[in-house]
C-alpha cells in the first residue's frame, strides 16, 4: 500500500534531494561515513586535515539507525592507502578505491542469511 504514494510522488516530480547533513567533528575509530551509495569504516590514522577534505568532498558520518540503505563498501586496504596518500594524490587514490568498492550486506537485512544456513 505504501508503494502507491511513493509512485505518485515520483510521477508528479514531488521528490526532492535531501540536503547535505551539517558538518560534524571527526568521527571516532570504527564509525561509518557515507557518500551517496559508498561507505567507509573509519580507521586509525585519519587526520583532522583529511577529515576536512572528506567533508569538502561530501562525506558525512552515518548517525541514524536503523539505516536500510544498501552501500558499496570501500575495502579497508584502500582506506589505509587513502590515509597514507599525499594530499595532492588523494583524489586519484579515492577514485581507485571507489572502483574496488563492493556491495556488502547490512546488519539486520532480512534477505541475508548466515553462511551456515541454506535455502531449501
For each residue, the residues with C-beta under 8 A, 3 or more apart:
1: 4
2: 5 6
3: 6 7
4: 1 7 8
5: 2 8 9
6: 2 3 9 10
7: 3 4 10 11
8: 4 5 11 12 14
9: 5 6 12 14 15
10: 6 7 13 14 15
11: 7 8
12: 8 9
13: 10
14: 8 9 10
15: 9 10
16:
17:
18:
19:
20: 58 60
21: 24 60 63
22:
23: 55 60
24: 21 27 60 61 63
25:
26: 46 48 51
27: 24 31 33 42 51 61
28: 31 42
29: 42 43 44 46
30: 41 42
31: 27 28 41 42 61 62
32: 39 40 41 42 61 62
33: 27 39 40 42 54 59 60 61 62
34: 38 39 40 59 60 61 62 71
35: 38 57 58 59 60
36: 58
37: 69 70 71 72
38: 34 35 71 72 74 98 101
39: 32 33 34 62 71 72 73 74 104
40: 32 33 34 59 73 74 79
41: 30 31 32 73 76 79
42: 27 28 29 30 31 32 33 46
43: 29 46 76 79 80 83
44: 29
45: 80 83 84
46: 26 29 42 43 50 51 83
47: 50 51 83
48: 26 51 52
49: 52 53 87
50: 46 47 53 54 82 83 90
51: 26 27 46 47 48 54 55
52: 48 49 55 56
53: 49 50 56 57 87 90
54: 33 50 51 57 59
55: 23 51 52 58 59 60
56: 52 53
57: 35 53 54 94
58: 20 35 36 55
59: 33 34 35 40 54 55
60: 20 21 23 24 33 34 35 55
61: 24 27 31 32 33 34
62: 31 32 33 34 39 67
63: 21 24
64: 67
65:
66: 108
67: 62 64 106
68: 106 109
69: 37 106
70: 37 103 106
71: 34 37 38 39 103 104 106
72: 37 38 39 101 102 103 104
73: 39 40 41 101 102 103 104
74: 38 39 40 78 79 97 98 100 101
75: 78 79 97 100 101 102
76: 41 43 79 80
77: 80 81
78: 74 75 81 82 93 96 97 100
79: 40 41 43 74 75 76 82 83 97
80: 43 45 76 77 83 84
81: 77 78 84 85 93 97
82: 50 78 79 85 90 93 94 97
83: 43 45 46 47 50 79 80
84: 45 80 81
85: 81 82 89 90 93
86: 89 90
87: 49 53 90
88:
89: 85 86 92 93
90: 50 53 82 85 86 87 93 94
91: 94 95
92: 89 95 96
93: 78 81 82 85 89 90 96 97
94: 57 82 90 91 97 98
95: 91 92 98 99
96: 78 92 93 99 100
97: 74 75 78 79 81 82 93 94 100 101
98: 38 74 94 95 101
99: 95 96
100: 74 75 78 96 97
101: 38 72 73 74 75 97 98
102: 72 73 75
103: 70 71 72 73
104: 39 71 72 73
105: 109 112
106: 67 68 69 70 71 109 112
107:
108: 66
109: 68 105 106 112
110:
111:
112: 105 106 109
113: 117 118 119
114: 117
115:
116:
117: 113 114
118: 113
119: 113
120:
